[in-house]
């Protein structure tokens, strides 16, 4: 069974919304002034190497599809563009980013079926509403979190209201300028 891994940049107060300021949320680019250093780059590469596909919500998909196919100066671009991508959406009818399938209808059932198929991890970037749905459905196997030493006081938080999870800390390390890399895995 494939693991569904939610990977996020997160503030100390749990905000995952708009870390690079592309969503016009008013939060600004709250990650840009920090360097995650070579160890952070290595961890993000390992995360991509373990991935068999990407799973994105509609807003994150639109933002990624507008940028990643045109990126030439990132060591991650070729890999991200080559991975199969699944977008959960009831409104998207045409996905132009190469390798994208649209999960319309009961997206959570389709995602549960994806987890049963062979292959590498299913990696979820951003996608706040989708992540909350995945949490409520009990489909998240692990969280890879880069915790930035900032407090934002507002914004969409990682965990949906009312969601309870038992997690085990699987890895922790300090990166670059005080960013914490944490991997939590779901406990039965």
Secondary structure, DSSP 8 states (H G I E B T S, - for coil): ---EEEEEEEETT-B-TTTTS-S--SS--SSTT---HHHHHHHHHHHHHHEEEEEEEHHHHHHHHHHGGG--S-TTHHHHHHSEEEEE-SS-----STTEEEE-SSHHHHHHHHHHSSSSEEEEES-HHHHHHHHHTT---EEEEEEES---SSS-BSS-TT----EEEEEEEEETTTEEEEEEEE--
